[in-house]
């Protein structure tokens, strides 16, 4: 379920995959694989995404809805 939450957060903030990938210092194609759950999202990148969207890592990984 995490891939749905990170995609939704990106879309809700009108950010392109390429922009998120640049923020994470990775290729857009790799970030796309994280969103599609073809590759596991490393914990360090989950922390960066949580900071980007001002949410908790628990929210990104669907452990909470708050």
Helices and strands as residue ranges (DSSP letters): H 2-12, H 17-24, H 28-35, H 43-53, H 57-60
